[in-house]
Amino acid sequence: MNPLRIGNFSGFYGDRADALREMLTGGEVDVLTGDYLAELTMLILGRDRLKDPAAGYARTFPRQLEDCLGLAHERGVRIVTNAGGLNPAGLADEIRRLADRLGIPARVAHVEGDDLTAAHPGALAAHAYLGGFGIAACLRAGADVVVTGRVTDAALVTGPAAAHFGWGPADHDRLAGAVVAGHVLECGTQATGGNYAFFGEGDVRRPGFPLAEIHADGTSVITKHPGTGGFVDVGTVTAQLLYETGGARYAGPDVTARLDTVRLSQDGPDRVRIEGVRGEAPPPTLKAGINRLGGFRNEVVFVLTGLDIEAKAALVREQFADALAKSPPREVRWELVRTDRADADTEETASALLRLVVRDPDQRVVGRALSGAAVELALGSYPGFHVLSPPGNGAPYGVFEDVYVPHGDVDHMAVLHDGRRVPVPPPQDTRPLDTVVPPPLPDPLPPGPTRRAPLGLVAGARSGDKGGNANVGVWARSDEAWRWLARTLTTDAFRRLLPETRDLPVTRHVLANLRALNFVVEGVLGAGVAAQARFDPQAKALGEWLRSRHLDIPETLL
């Protein structure tokens, strides 16, 4: 049987608008998937729905489809997307109206049942992460376009693969192989050189979107259309495999994929083969994400230029004490960011930033009275006083929480293009997520001279967010570097290199087949990305900070 070619045309809500056409015209493809949802996106769509009950889905997708639906129909390419967000039925209806207006006989189906908001009073949005078998049911019934709400990102690939190859819930190894391929595709151009630690090794000015050639046994090859930018090699695929993951068991609603069994190999230019993936029965519960409004947030950024930076910052904090004391916010955070340089040749590089961030359930407490107090200091504070933006009202912020519910708590339903409703049963076999025994470490390198140098000279990294936690995946580029990395970058060393993590729980997972270590840092992002608890609220650059840190590296690796 020929492989199923599944491509990606969107990795987030706001990705390149012309990617759908690029993927349809750039080469052979059977199914195109668009991933629009993230924890922050669900909050954004929830706020949209507050203003308009008919909203709640990614409005950019119908605009993309208007330009490309006819082309997809002509080429027999099916489209699967989670752009339905909080309202997949509403988006499916809009696509049907679009198809009628364009005169295209497209069969549109959708998947629902993920919405648990009614069971969580006070939540703006609460949604379970569904698997791929609802998508598979829609495709088997002949759908051309399938719209979902909250499914796992990988389900956009496992669903089409299960439909095409006839896989069932017990085909754990095959499903796990598709999950791994889906995880590589889900973030679009991150698999083709985008956001890649060694981006200088190829032309990544406009990376092409990835696609997977999936085989009936669950193995796959990651590639891209000929002539598109970027590049696909073992490193780019490794980086994406580590993104937003945890331990060796990568749990999902259909299957638990064992990341410690993944084997990667270069299969030619811009082709990476994925094989050996083992799967286990999924856990007995489904993950559900709950988004709530956490309160209101305001920020003032003072610019401190030239000499006496520390003294200027201290003066502002003293002057601001009265304004904060009149109606104390629940949370007050000051942060001095030393971006200044001595004897700088531009004013900007001579300046540091002092950030004041306040949060409170009451918008008035963090509103204009507070930010206005900053402006009142304008003529009576430190020399060179100015702020980056004028005062404003406090803006709402969200908090994210993940909970776990039994499979039976959701009513997973495939709503076919002809209106029939097909229930999707929960898995009959489940398995709790036991901890994987770490594999033995490789032999250490023989003793030899070392040099103080950045970790990034011998290792790549990619980091991301999961609720309030962050992960940092670090991989070596050679067997010798792996022997050193596995024994050197311990949890204690990680904490020393990244002092922000020093007092937080940090867990190290060893993925020897990938020559990789994956660190999970609990609580570093507070209540999640929407809470904006730190400078880099999604931990996107945490890995690059780690790579920039210096330690003693064997000269044989440099």
C-alpha positions as CSV (number, residue, x, y, z in Angstrom):
1,M,0.0,0.0,0.0
2,N,1.3,3.5,-0.9
3,P,2.1,5.8,2.0
4,L,-0.4,8.4,3.1
5,R,1.1,11.9,2.6
6,I,-0.2,14.2,5.3
7,G,1.0,17.8,5.3
8,N,0.6,20.7,7.7
9,F,-0.4,24.2,6.7
10,S,-0.8,25.9,10.1
11,G,1.1,25.6,13.4
12,F,-0.8,28.2,15.4
13,Y,-3.6,30.8,15.1
14,G,-1.8,33.5,13.1
15,D,0.5,31.3,10.9
16,R,1.2,32.2,7.3
17,A,-2.0,32.7,5.5
18,D,-0.7,31.5,2.1
19,A,0.6,28.2,3.4
20,L,-2.6,26.3,2.5
21,R,-2.2,27.3,-1.2
22,E,1.5,26.6,-1.0
23,M,0.9,23.1,0.3
24,L,-1.8,22.4,-2.3
25,T,0.3,23.5,-5.3
26,G,3.8,22.5,-4.2
27,G,3.6,18.8,-4.6
28,E,1.7,15.6,-4.0
29,V,-0.3,15.4,-0.8
30,D,-3.4,13.4,0.3
31,V,-4.5,15.2,3.5
32,L,-3.7,18.7,4.9
33,T,-3.9,19.5,8.5
34,G,-4.2,22.9,10.2
35,D,-3.4,23.3,13.9
36,Y,-4.7,26.5,15.4
37,L,-5.2,25.8,19.1
38,A,-3.0,26.3,22.1
39,E,-3.8,27.0,25.7
40,L,-3.6,30.8,25.1
41,T,-5.8,30.4,22.0
42,M,-8.6,28.8,23.9
43,L,-8.6,31.8,26.3
44,I,-8.7,34.2,23.3
45,L,-11.6,32.2,21.7
46,G,-13.4,32.1,25.0
47,R,-13.3,35.9,25.3
48,D,-14.5,36.1,21.7
49,R,-17.5,33.9,22.6
50,L,-18.4,36.2,25.5
51,K,-18.9,39.0,23.0
52,D,-20.6,36.9,20.4
53,P,-22.1,33.4,21.2
54,A,-21.7,32.5,17.5
55,A,-18.0,33.1,17.6
56,G,-15.4,30.9,19.3
57,Y,-13.5,29.5,16.2
58,A,-10.5,30.7,14.2
59,R,-11.9,33.2,11.8
60,T,-8.8,33.2,9.7
61,F,-9.4,29.7,8.5
62,P,-12.5,30.4,6.4
63,R,-10.6,33.2,4.6
64,Q,-7.8,30.8,3.8
65,L,-10.4,28.2,2.6
66,E,-12.2,30.6,0.4
67,D,-9.1,30.9,-1.8
68,C,-8.3,27.2,-1.7
69,L,-11.4,25.1,-1.3
70,G,-11.9,24.7,-5.1
71,L,-8.3,23.7,-5.5
72,A,-8.4,21.1,-2.8
73,H,-11.6,19.6,-4.3
74,E,-10.0,19.4,-7.8
75,R,-6.9,17.7,-6.4
76,G,-8.8,15.3,-4.0
77,V,-7.0,16.7,-1.0
78,R,-8.9,16.4,2.3
79,I,-8.5,19.0,5.0
80,V,-8.6,18.3,8.7
81,T,-8.3,21.2,11.2
82,N,-9.0,22.0,14.9
83,A,-9.8,25.6,13.9
84,G,-13.3,24.9,15.3
85,G,-12.0,25.8,18.7
86,L,-14.9,26.3,21.0
87,N,-17.5,26.1,18.3
88,P,-16.7,23.4,15.7
89,A,-20.4,23.2,14.6
90,G,-20.5,26.9,13.9
91,L,-17.3,26.7,11.8
92,A,-18.6,23.7,9.9
93,D,-21.8,25.6,9.1
94,E,-19.8,28.6,7.9
95,I,-17.7,26.3,5.6
96,R,-20.9,24.8,4.2
97,R,-22.2,28.2,3.4
98,L,-18.9,29.1,1.8
99,A,-18.9,25.9,-0.3
100,D,-22.5,26.6,-1.5
101,R,-21.6,30.2,-2.4
102,L,-18.6,29.0,-4.4
103,G,-20.5,26.2,-6.0
104,I,-18.1,23.5,-4.7
105,P,-19.7,20.2,-3.6
106,A,-17.6,19.8,-0.5
107,R,-18.8,17.4,2.2
108,V,-18.1,19.0,5.6
109,A,-18.2,17.1,8.9
110,H,-17.2,18.0,12.5
111,V,-16.2,16.4,15.8
112,E,-17.7,17.5,19.1
113,G,-17.9,16.4,22.7
114,D,-14.8,18.0,24.1
115,D,-16.7,20.9,25.8
116,L,-16.8,20.5,29.6
117,T,-17.4,24.1,30.4
118,A,-20.8,23.5,32.0
119,A,-19.2,21.0,34.5
120,H,-16.7,23.7,35.7
121,P,-18.6,26.8,37.0
122,G,-16.6,30.0,36.6
123,A,-14.5,28.6,33.7
124,L,-14.3,30.7,30.5
125,A,-13.5,27.5,28.6
126,A,-13.0,23.9,29.8
127,H,-12.3,21.3,27.1
128,A,-11.0,17.7,27.1
129,Y,-8.3,16.7,24.6
130,L,-10.0,14.1,22.3
131,G,-8.3,11.6,20.1
132,G,-8.3,10.9,16.4
133,F,-11.1,8.3,16.0
134,G,-13.9,10.9,15.6
135,I,-11.9,12.4,12.7
136,A,-11.4,8.9,11.3
137,A,-15.2,8.3,11.4
138,C,-15.9,11.5,9.5
139,L,-13.3,10.6,6.8
140,R,-14.5,7.0,6.4
141,A,-18.0,8.4,5.8
142,G,-16.6,10.5,2.9
143,A,-15.9,14.0,4.4
144,D,-13.8,16.4,2.4
145,V,-13.3,18.8,5.3
146,V,-13.3,17.8,9.0
147,V,-13.5,20.4,11.7
148,T,-12.8,19.7,15.3
149,G,-12.7,21.4,18.6
150,R,-10.1,20.5,21.2
151,V,-8.3,17.4,20.1
152,T,-4.7,16.6,20.7
153,D,-2.5,18.1,18.1
154,A,-1.3,14.7,17.0
155,A,-4.9,13.5,16.5
156,L,-5.0,15.6,13.3
157,V,-2.6,13.0,11.9
158,T,-3.7,9.8,13.7
159,G,-7.3,10.3,12.6
160,P,-6.5,10.4,8.8
161,A,-4.0,7.5,9.2
162,A,-6.4,5.3,11.1
163,A,-9.1,6.0,8.5
164,H,-6.8,5.3,5.6
165,F,-5.1,2.1,6.9
166,G,-8.1,0.7,8.8
167,W,-6.3,0.9,12.2
168,G,-8.4,0.2,15.3
169,P,-7.9,1.2,19.0
170,A,-5.8,-1.9,19.7
171,D,-3.2,-1.0,17.0
172,H,-1.0,0.7,19.6
173,D,2.4,0.6,17.8
174,R,0.9,1.9,14.5
175,L,-1.0,4.6,16.3
176,A,2.1,5.6,18.3
177,G,4.1,5.9,15.1
178,A,1.4,8.3,13.8
179,V,1.4,10.2,17.1
180,V,5.1,10.8,16.8
181,A,4.7,11.9,13.1
182,G,1.8,14.2,14.2
183,H,3.9,15.7,16.9
184,V,6.6,16.6,14.4
185,L,4.1,18.1,12.0
186,E,1.9,20.0,14.5
187,C,4.0,23.1,14.8
188,G,4.5,23.6,11.1
189,T,7.9,25.0,10.1
190,Q,9.5,24.2,13.5
191,A,10.2,20.8,11.8
192,T,11.8,22.4,8.7
193,G,14.4,24.7,10.3
194,G,12.2,27.3,12.0
195,N,13.2,28.3,15.5
196,Y,16.1,25.8,15.2
197,A,19.2,26.1,17.3
198,F,21.5,25.6,14.3
199,F,19.4,27.7,11.9
200,G,22.6,28.9,10.2
201,E,23.1,25.5,8.5
202,G,20.3,26.2,5.9
203,D,18.2,28.9,4.4
204,V,15.4,29.5,6.9
205,R,14.3,32.9,5.7
206,R,11.0,31.3,4.6
207,P,10.8,27.6,5.6
208,G,8.5,25.3,3.8
209,F,5.8,23.5,5.7
210,P,6.4,19.8,6.6
211,L,4.7,16.7,5.5
212,A,4.8,13.0,6.6
213,E,4.7,10.0,4.4
214,I,3.0,7.5,6.7
215,H,3.1,3.8,6.1
216,A,0.6,1.1,7.1
217,D,3.0,-0.2,9.8
218,G,3.1,3.3,11.5
219,T,6.6,4.2,10.3
220,S,7.0,7.5,8.5
221,V,9.3,9.8,6.7
222,I,9.3,13.5,7.4
223,T,9.9,15.7,4.4
224,K,8.7,18.9,2.6
225,H,7.7,19.9,-0.9
226,P,10.6,20.3,-3.3
227,G,11.9,23.8,-3.8
228,T,10.5,25.2,-0.5
229,G,12.8,26.8,2.0
230,G,14.3,25.5,5.2
231,F,15.6,22.0,5.6
232,V,14.7,18.7,7.2
233,D,17.4,16.6,9.0
234,V,17.7,14.5,12.1
235,G,18.4,17.6,14.2
236,T,15.3,19.6,13.1
237,V,13.1,16.5,13.7
238,T,14.8,15.8,17.1
239,A,14.2,19.4,18.2
240,Q,10.5,19.2,17.4
241,L,10.1,15.8,19.0
242,L,11.4,17.3,22.3
243,Y,9.1,20.3,22.1
244,E,6.6,20.5,24.9
245,T,7.1,16.9,26.0
246,G,7.9,15.3,29.3
247,G,9.1,11.8,30.0
248,A,9.5,8.7,27.9
249,R,5.8,8.0,27.9
250,Y,4.0,10.6,25.7
251,A,0.3,10.0,26.7
252,G,-2.7,10.7,24.5
253,P,-6.3,9.7,24.4
254,D,-5.8,6.9,21.8
255,V,-2.4,5.6,22.7
256,T,0.7,6.3,24.9
257,A,3.7,6.6,22.6
258,R,7.1,5.6,24.0
259,L,9.5,8.4,23.0
260,D,12.4,6.3,24.2
261,T,11.8,3.8,21.4
262,V,11.9,6.4,18.5
263,R,14.7,5.9,16.0
264,L,15.6,8.6,13.5
265,S,17.8,8.3,10.4
266,Q,18.6,10.5,7.5
267,D,16.8,9.0,4.4
268,G,18.1,11.4,1.8
269,P,18.1,15.2,1.4
270,D,15.3,16.7,3.4
271,R,14.0,13.3,4.4
272,V,14.1,11.8,7.9
273,R,12.8,8.3,8.7
274,I,11.0,7.6,11.9
275,E,10.8,4.0,13.0
276,G,10.8,1.6,16.0
277,V,8.0,3.5,17.8
278,R,6.3,1.4,20.4
279,G,2.9,2.1,21.8
280,E,0.9,1.2,24.9
281,A,-2.7,1.5,25.9
282,P,-3.7,5.0,26.7
283,P,-4.1,6.1,30.3
284,P,-7.6,5.7,32.0
285,T,-8.2,9.4,32.0
286,L,-8.3,12.3,29.5
287,K,-6.5,15.6,30.0
288,A,-8.8,18.6,30.1
289,G,-7.7,22.2,30.0
290,I,-9.5,24.8,32.1
291,N,-9.1,28.5,31.3
292,R,-10.4,31.1,33.7
293,L,-10.1,34.9,34.0
294,G,-7.6,35.4,36.7
295,G,-8.1,39.1,37.3
296,F,-6.5,42.2,35.8
297,R,-3.0,43.2,35.1
298,N,-1.1,46.4,34.4
299,E,2.4,47.2,33.7
300,V,4.7,50.3,33.7
301,V,8.2,50.2,32.2
302,F,10.5,53.0,33.3
303,V,13.5,53.8,31.2
304,L,16.7,54.4,33.2
305,T,19.6,55.9,31.2
306,G,23.3,56.4,31.8
307,L,24.9,56.5,35.2
308,D,23.5,55.4,38.6
309,I,21.1,52.9,37.3
310,E,20.6,51.1,40.6
311,A,20.1,54.3,42.5
312,K,17.6,55.6,39.9
313,A,15.6,52.3,40.3
314,A,15.6,52.6,44.0
315,L,14.3,56.2,43.9
316,V,11.4,55.2,41.7
317,R,10.4,52.3,43.9
318,E,10.5,54.6,47.0
319,Q,8.4,57.3,45.2
320,F,5.9,54.7,44.1
321,A,5.4,53.2,47.5
322,D,2.6,55.6,48.5
323,A,0.6,54.9,45.3
324,L,0.9,51.2,46.0
325,A,0.0,51.6,49.6
326,K,-3.3,53.5,49.0
327,S,-5.0,50.4,47.5
328,P,-2.5,47.6,47.5
329,P,-2.7,45.2,44.6
330,R,-2.7,41.5,45.4
331,E,0.6,41.0,43.5
332,V,3.4,43.6,42.9
333,R,6.5,42.7,41.0
334,W,9.5,44.9,40.2
335,E,12.2,43.8,37.8
336,L,15.3,45.7,36.8
337,V,16.5,44.5,33.3
338,R,20.1,45.6,32.8
339,T,20.2,46.1,29.0
340,D,22.5,49.1,29.4
341,R,26.2,49.2,28.5
342,A,29.0,51.5,29.7
343,D,30.1,54.3,27.4
344,A,27.3,53.3,24.9
345,D,27.2,54.9,21.5
346,T,23.4,55.0,21.3
347,E,20.9,56.2,23.9
348,E,19.0,52.9,23.7
349,T,22.1,50.8,24.5
350,A,22.8,53.1,27.4
351,S,19.4,52.4,29.0
352,A,18.0,49.8,31.4
353,L,14.4,49.0,31.9
354,L,12.6,48.9,35.3
355,R,9.3,46.9,35.0
356,L,6.5,47.2,37.4
357,V,3.8,44.6,37.0
358,V,0.7,44.5,39.3
359,R,-2.2,42.1,39.4
360,D,-5.5,42.2,41.2
361,P,-9.1,40.8,40.9
362,D,-10.4,44.4,40.9
363,Q,-9.6,46.3,37.7
364,R,-9.8,49.6,39.5
365,V,-6.9,48.7,41.8
366,V,-4.5,48.2,38.8
367,G,-6.1,50.8,36.5
368,R,-5.4,54.4,35.6
369,A,-5.0,55.4,39.2
370,L,-1.9,53.3,39.4
371,S,-0.4,53.9,35.9
372,G,-1.3,57.6,36.3
373,A,0.8,57.7,39.4
374,A,3.8,56.9,37.3
375,V,3.2,59.8,35.0
376,E,2.8,62.2,38.0
377,L,6.5,61.5,38.8
378,A,7.6,62.8,35.4
379,L,9.0,66.1,36.6
380,G,10.1,65.1,40.0
381,S,12.0,61.8,39.8
382,Y,15.3,60.7,38.4
383,P,17.1,62.5,35.6
384,G,16.0,61.4,32.2
385,F,12.6,60.1,33.4
386,H,10.3,58.6,30.8
387,V,8.2,55.4,30.4
388,L,7.7,53.2,27.4
389,S,3.9,53.6,27.0
390,P,1.2,55.9,28.3
391,P,-0.9,54.8,31.3
392,G,-3.9,52.6,30.6
393,N,-6.6,50.5,32.3
394,G,-5.7,47.2,33.6
395,A,-6.2,44.3,31.1
396,P,-7.7,41.0,31.9
397,Y,-5.4,38.0,32.2
398,G,-6.1,34.3,32.2
399,V,-5.0,31.3,34.2
400,F,-4.7,27.8,32.9
401,E,-5.2,24.5,34.9
402,D,-5.1,21.0,33.6
403,V,-7.3,18.3,35.2
404,Y,-7.9,14.7,34.3
405,V,-11.3,13.2,33.8
406,P,-12.5,9.6,33.0
407,H,-13.0,8.8,29.3
408,G,-16.7,8.3,30.0
409,D,-17.1,12.0,31.1
410,V,-17.0,13.1,27.4
411,D,-19.5,12.5,24.7
412,H,-17.1,12.1,21.8
413,M,-19.2,12.4,18.7
414,A,-18.5,12.5,14.9
415,V,-21.2,14.6,13.2
416,L,-21.1,13.4,9.6
417,H,-21.6,15.6,6.5
418,D,-25.1,14.2,6.1
419,G,-26.1,15.1,9.7
420,R,-25.8,11.6,11.2
421,R,-24.2,11.5,14.6
422,V,-21.8,8.6,15.3
423,P,-20.7,8.1,18.9
424,V,-17.0,7.4,19.3
425,P,-16.5,4.8,22.1
426,P,-13.8,5.2,24.7
427,P,-10.9,2.8,24.6
428,Q,-11.5,-0.6,26.1
429,D,-7.9,-1.1,27.2
430,T,-6.1,1.5,29.4
431,R,-2.9,1.5,31.3
432,P,-1.7,3.9,34.1
433,L,1.3,6.0,33.4
434,D,4.0,4.2,35.3
435,T,7.4,5.8,35.6
436,V,10.0,4.5,33.1
437,V,13.2,3.2,34.6
438,P,16.0,5.4,33.2
439,P,18.3,3.6,30.8
440,P,22.0,3.1,31.6
441,L,24.1,6.1,30.8
442,P,26.8,5.9,28.2
443,D,30.4,5.4,29.2
444,P,32.1,8.7,30.1
445,L,34.7,10.3,27.8
446,P,38.3,9.6,28.8
447,P,39.9,12.4,30.8
448,G,41.4,15.3,28.8
449,P,41.8,19.0,28.6
450,T,38.7,21.2,28.8
451,R,37.8,24.7,27.8
452,R,35.3,27.1,29.2
453,A,32.7,27.6,26.4
454,P,28.9,27.9,25.8
455,L,26.9,24.6,25.9
456,G,25.4,25.5,22.6
457,L,28.6,24.8,20.8
458,V,28.0,21.0,21.3
459,A,24.3,20.7,22.0
460,G,21.0,21.9,20.6
461,A,17.9,22.8,22.7
462,R,14.2,23.6,22.3
463,S,11.9,24.7,25.1
464,G,8.2,25.4,25.5
465,D,5.2,25.6,27.9
466,K,2.7,23.2,29.4
467,G,0.4,25.1,31.7
468,G,2.6,26.5,34.5
469,N,5.5,24.2,33.7
470,A,8.2,24.4,31.0
471,N,10.3,21.8,29.3
472,V,13.8,22.1,28.0
473,G,14.9,19.4,25.6
474,V,18.7,19.2,25.0
475,W,20.3,16.9,22.5
476,A,23.8,16.1,21.5
477,R,24.9,16.0,17.8
478,S,27.4,13.1,18.1
479,D,27.9,10.0,20.1
480,E,30.9,11.5,21.8
481,A,29.0,14.7,22.8
482,W,26.2,12.5,24.1
483,R,28.6,10.6,26.4
484,W,29.7,13.9,27.9
485,L,26.2,15.6,28.0
486,A,24.5,12.6,29.6
487,R,26.9,12.6,32.5
488,T,27.5,16.4,32.8
489,L,24.1,18.0,32.5
490,T,22.6,16.7,35.7
491,T,19.6,18.2,37.4
492,D,21.9,20.1,39.8
493,A,24.0,21.4,36.9
494,F,20.8,22.5,35.1
495,R,19.7,24.5,38.2
496,R,23.2,26.1,38.5
497,L,23.1,27.2,34.8
498,L,19.5,28.5,35.0
499,P,19.2,30.2,38.5
500,E,15.5,30.9,37.9
501,T,14.9,27.2,38.3
502,R,17.0,26.8,41.5
503,D,14.1,26.6,43.9
504,L,11.7,24.8,41.6
505,P,11.1,21.1,41.1
506,V,13.1,19.9,38.1
507,T,12.9,16.4,36.6
508,R,15.4,15.0,34.1
509,H,14.3,12.4,31.5
510,V,16.9,10.4,29.5
511,L,16.0,9.6,25.8
512,A,19.1,7.8,24.7
513,N,17.9,6.9,21.2
514,L,17.6,10.6,20.5
515,R,20.9,11.4,22.4
516,A,18.7,13.8,24.4
517,L,17.8,14.9,27.9
518,N,14.4,16.5,28.6
519,F,14.1,18.7,31.7
520,V,10.7,19.5,33.1
521,V,10.6,22.6,35.3
522,E,7.5,22.8,37.4
523,G,5.8,26.2,38.2
524,V,8.3,28.4,36.3
525,L,5.4,29.9,34.3
526,G,3.1,30.5,37.2
527,A,-0.5,30.0,36.2
528,G,0.3,29.6,32.5
529,V,1.1,31.7,29.5
530,A,-1.9,34.0,29.7
531,A,-0.9,35.0,33.2
532,Q,2.4,36.4,31.8
533,A,4.3,35.5,35.0
534,R,7.7,36.1,33.5
535,F,9.6,37.9,30.8
536,D,9.3,34.9,28.4
537,P,5.8,33.7,29.3
538,Q,5.9,30.6,27.0
539,A,9.5,29.6,27.9
540,K,10.3,29.8,24.1
541,A,13.8,31.0,24.7
542,L,14.6,29.1,27.9
543,G,16.6,26.5,25.9
544,E,18.6,29.2,24.1
545,W,19.5,30.8,27.5
546,L,20.8,27.4,28.6
547,R,22.8,27.0,25.4
548,S,24.4,30.4,26.0
549,R,25.7,29.4,29.5
550,H,29.4,28.5,29.9
551,L,30.8,25.3,31.4
552,D,33.9,23.2,31.1
553,I,33.7,21.3,27.8
554,P,36.2,18.7,26.6
555,E,38.4,20.2,23.9
556,T,37.9,17.1,21.7
557,L,34.2,18.2,21.3
558,L,35.0,21.8,20.3
